Amino acid sequence: MREILFAMELRGRAAPVEGRAATLRAQTSGRGPAGETVNFASEVVLTGAHFHEAGTIEYAGRGQVTFETVGVGHIEPSSLSDTQWGAVIWRMTAGTGEFQGATGYTTSNFRVSATGEVVDNHYVRMLLP
């Protein structure tokens, strides 16, 4: 097994999913550990100050991983005007390409504005076969 550790910042938007109460779709992008474009897409189901999330992270030209929340994520108002912040841990559930057979966890520390602008910092620890 080979262990990979890296951090990255992704930016984008979160918006309500039409016809689904308390559900958001988040889409962000940034640069990965090899300089590749990273595209993140997830669905977030809110329950008060907690949430569950599942989605994919695509590392352009390398493959993608799917993930789901471990326990619950947390979101709350921050001291910045019109901004919420929070944190969540995701478990990798599958991978493709270079990430086939990947296992591991990502921690996310994020903020989201009242207009849906997202800044999301990830710390990733994964094992590859």
C-alpha positions as CSV (number, residue, x, y, z in Angstrom):
1,M,0.0,0.0,0.0
2,R,1.1,3.5,-0.8
3,E,0.0,6.5,1.4
4,I,-0.7,9.9,-0.1
5,L,-1.2,13.0,1.9
6,F,-2.1,16.5,0.6
7,A,-4.1,19.6,1.1
8,M,-6.0,21.7,-1.4
9,E,-8.4,24.6,-1.5
10,L,-11.5,24.5,-3.7
11,R,-13.8,27.3,-4.6
12,G,-17.3,27.4,-6.1
13,R,-21.0,27.5,-5.2
14,A,-23.7,25.8,-3.3
15,A,-27.4,26.2,-4.2
16,P,-30.7,24.6,-3.3
17,V,-31.9,21.6,-5.2
18,E,-35.2,22.5,-6.8
19,G,-38.1,20.5,-5.3
20,R,-36.1,19.0,-2.4
21,A,-36.4,20.6,1.0
22,A,-33.2,21.3,2.9
23,T,-31.0,19.9,0.1
24,L,-28.1,21.7,-1.5
25,R,-25.9,20.9,-4.5
26,A,-22.2,22.0,-4.1
27,Q,-19.8,22.4,-7.0
28,T,-16.3,23.6,-6.5
29,S,-13.0,23.4,-8.3
30,G,-9.3,24.0,-7.7
31,R,-5.8,22.4,-8.2
32,G,-4.8,18.9,-7.0
33,P,-1.5,17.6,-5.7
34,A,0.0,17.1,-9.2
35,G,-1.3,20.5,-10.4
36,E,-4.3,18.9,-12.1
37,T,-7.7,20.5,-12.2
38,V,-10.0,19.1,-9.5
39,N,-13.8,19.2,-9.8
40,F,-15.9,18.5,-6.7
41,A,-19.7,17.8,-6.8
42,S,-21.9,16.8,-3.9
43,E,-25.4,16.7,-2.5
44,V,-25.8,18.0,1.0
45,V,-28.9,17.2,3.1
46,L,-29.3,19.6,6.0
47,T,-30.8,18.8,9.4
48,G,-30.5,22.0,11.5
49,A,-26.8,22.6,12.3
50,H,-25.9,19.1,11.0
51,F,-25.7,17.6,7.5
52,H,-25.0,14.4,5.5
53,E,-23.1,14.7,2.2
54,A,-22.1,12.4,-0.6
55,G,-20.4,13.0,-3.9
56,T,-17.4,12.8,-6.2
57,I,-14.0,14.4,-6.5
58,E,-12.5,14.2,-10.0
59,Y,-8.8,14.7,-10.5
60,A,-8.5,15.5,-14.2
61,G,-6.7,12.9,-16.2
62,R,-6.1,10.8,-13.1
63,G,-9.5,9.4,-12.0
64,Q,-12.0,10.2,-9.3
65,V,-13.1,9.2,-5.8
66,T,-16.6,8.9,-4.4
67,F,-17.2,9.8,-0.7
68,E,-19.8,9.9,2.0
69,T,-20.0,11.7,5.4
70,V,-18.7,9.9,8.5
71,G,-21.3,10.6,11.2
72,V,-22.6,14.1,10.5
73,G,-21.1,17.4,9.3
74,H,-21.5,20.6,11.2
75,I,-22.5,24.1,10.0
76,E,-23.1,27.3,12.0
77,P,-23.1,31.0,11.6
78,S,-19.6,32.5,11.7
79,S,-18.6,36.0,13.0
80,L,-18.1,37.1,9.4
81,S,-21.2,38.9,8.2
82,D,-23.7,36.8,6.1
83,T,-21.4,33.7,6.3
84,Q,-21.7,30.2,7.7
85,W,-18.8,27.9,8.4
86,G,-18.3,24.3,9.3
87,A,-16.4,21.0,9.1
88,V,-17.0,17.4,7.9
89,I,-15.1,14.2,7.6
90,W,-15.7,12.0,4.5
91,R,-14.8,8.4,3.9
92,M,-13.8,7.4,0.4
93,T,-16.1,4.7,-0.9
94,A,-14.7,4.0,-4.4
95,G,-12.2,5.1,-6.9
96,T,-11.4,5.0,-10.6
97,G,-8.3,5.4,-12.7
98,E,-5.2,5.9,-10.5
99,F,-7.6,5.9,-7.5
100,Q,-9.0,2.4,-8.1
101,G,-9.1,0.7,-4.8
102,A,-8.4,3.9,-2.8
103,T,-9.4,4.0,0.8
104,G,-9.0,6.9,3.2
105,Y,-10.5,10.1,4.7
106,T,-10.8,13.7,3.8
107,T,-11.4,16.5,6.3
108,S,-13.2,19.6,5.0
109,N,-13.2,23.0,6.7
110,F,-15.4,25.4,4.8
111,R,-17.3,28.6,4.7
112,V,-20.3,29.5,2.6
113,S,-21.7,33.0,2.0
114,A,-25.4,34.0,2.0
115,T,-25.1,34.2,-1.8
116,G,-23.8,30.6,-2.0
117,E,-20.1,31.3,-2.6
118,V,-18.0,28.4,-1.1
119,V,-14.4,28.2,0.0
120,D,-13.5,24.7,1.0
121,N,-10.1,23.5,2.4
122,H,-9.4,19.7,2.2
123,Y,-6.8,17.6,4.0
124,V,-6.6,14.2,2.3
125,R,-5.1,11.0,3.6
126,M,-5.6,8.0,1.2
127,L,-4.1,4.6,0.7
128,L,-3.6,3.2,-2.8
129,P,-3.0,-0.5,-3.5
